Amino acid sequence: MDIHAFIWDLGGVLVRTEDYSSRQKLADRFGLSRGELEELVFNSESGKKAQLGQISALQHWKFITRPFQLTPRELNEFQENFWGGDRLDETLVDTIRSLRTQYRTALLSNAFSDLRDMISQQWMIDDAFDEIVISSEVGAMKPAARIYKLTLEQLNVRPEHAVFIDDFPQNIRAARDLNLETIHFKSPEQILGALERLLQNKRP
């Protein structure tokens, strides 16, 4: 395989929830299980609309918390507690920065409209990527083929010359169907080992 580009997922790969305590406390406060809370944020009708850019991130948070009658301050605290256990994997980001010296790199994320600001202002990792493709900005979500094709077009690479890394099996399957090489994320150590094996005797 002649590798030209690496395409990375964000949530669950580069940013992972490593401490669930604040999210669990939030769920307990509103009489939900943690799974129900996560379903509400990510997979509710509002969550999907927000990830497709049909409503803003703020509209989504207001909609799902409307039954709880939160003040603006409480709404901010709700979001902070939901994301409070998330951690950026600096080692993987540094790995991407090193890959970028020889390969094209992209971030491909199903996310709300506020993600780009978080990437550039909170985590400050936009320098690791040639392209950043966010579902809410392009109106398509993984595993839809359109968002993979758009990412490849922006990178100017053919699918057989790209490697895609993600933690969801359905997203991996969709990428394989388009002829991308894939790595199913399970742990940072597994990814680093897979990259090392993949890059042995490969040329950009």
N, C-alpha and C positions, 0 to 999 in steps of 0.2 A: 504494500500500500504506500502510495506517495502522498504524504500528509502535507496539507497546506494550511489547515486551520483547526482550531479547537473552540467548541461552543459549550459554554458552561451554564448550568442552571444556578439560581441563587438560593432560594429558600430550601432548606434541607440538604444543601451541598456546601455552599460558601458561607451561608448564615444558617445556623442550626439552633434549635431550642434545646439548651443543655440544662436548664433549671426550670422545672414546671411549677414551682411553688407559687409564684405570683399569679400565674394563670389559673391554678387550682383554687387559690383564695378568691379570685374574681368570680369563678364559676360558683363556688360555695355561697358567695354573697348574694348572687341572684338566683339561687335555687336550681342551678344547672349542673350537669356533669361536665367534666372538662371536654369530653367528646362532643357534647351538645353545643358547648360554647364555640369550639373550633368549627363545627359544622355551620353554625350561624355566621361566623366571620367569613369563612372561605367558600362554602358550598350552598348557602342560601341563595334565593333568587337575587337578592340585593348584592351578595358577594360576587356572583357571576357577572351581574351587570357592571359592577365596579371594575372587575378584571377585564371586561371587554370595552371599558371606556364609555359606557352608556350613562353612567353617573360618576360623580367625583368621589374620591376617597372620603371626604367629609360628609357628603350626602349619605354614603353607605353607613358610616359609623352612626350618624344621627338616626337613620332608619332602623337599624337593628337594636338600638338602645332606646327607642321611643317608648316601649312599654315600661321602662325603668324610670322615666321622667328625670333624666339627669340634667344637672346644670352644666353650662359650658366647661367649668372647671372639672366637674366629675367626669364629663365626657373625655377630657384630656387624660385624666387619671385612668380611665377605663382602657384607653389605648396604650398608655405607658405600662400598665400592669399586664396587658395581654402580651406585649412584645418584650416584657422585662427580662425574661430568661434567655433571650436570643443572643448568640455570640457570633462574631465574625471570625472565620478561620484565617488568620493572618498568614499562616504557613502556606495554605493553598493559594491565597491571593499572590503571595510572593512567587510561588511556582508559576502562576499565570504570567506575571510580569517577566519572568525569565524566559518563558515560552515565546513571549511577544517579540523577543529579539530575533527570532527565526521564523515564526509562524504568525498568521493572522489569528486574533482572538476575539470572541464575542460573548456577551452575556445575553441569555434568552430566558426571560422570566414572565410567568403569569403573575401579575401584580397590579396594585391600585395606582391611581394617578400621582401619588406622592413618592413613588419609588425613586425616580430619577434624582430628586433633591436629596434623598437619603444616601444614594450612592455617591453623589458628589460633595455633599456638605457634612453628612454625619459620619459615614465610613471613609469617605475620600479615597475611593478605589477606582474611579472612572479612568485613571491613567493605565489600568491593567488591560483595557479593552479597546480594540479598534472600533467595535460596533456594540451598541447597547440596544436591544430590542425588547420592549416592554408591551405586554398584551394590551393594556389599557390605552396605549398610544397608537396601536396599529389595528385594533378592533378584531383581534383573533387570539385564541388561546391554544396552547398545547393541550391535547395532541393533534389539533387540526393541521393538516399538511401545509396550509397557506403560511403559517407563521415560520415554519422551518424553511420553506422556499424563500420567503422574504429575507430571512437571516442570511441564507446562502448568497442571495443576490447582492445584499449589502457588503458581504465579505468578498464577493466576486470569486467564489470557488464552486466547483462542482461537488455534489453530495459525496461522491466516492473519495474525495480528497479531504473530507472533514470528519472530525471526531466529536461526538456529542456526549456530554456527561450529565446525568440526571438521576434523581432518586426514585422517581415514579415509574413502575414497569410499563404503564400504558404510554408514557412519553418516550420511553426507550423503544418500544415496539413500533411506534409511529415513525421514529427516526430511521429505524432499520428498514421499514417498508419503503422509505425514500432512498435507500442505499447508502446511508451514512454509517460509518463505523461508530459503535457505541460502547460506553462503559457505564454499567449500572452502579451508581454510588451506594456503598454500604458503610464505609468508614474512610476517614482521611488516609489511614495507612494503606488500605486496599487500593485507593485511587492512586497514591504515589507509586505503589508497586506496579500497578497496571500501566501507568504512564511510562515508567522506566522500561518495562518490557516492550511496550509498543514502540518506543523511540529507538530501541536498539537496532542498529543497522538501517535506520530509516533516514531519508533525506528530505529536507523541506522543498 
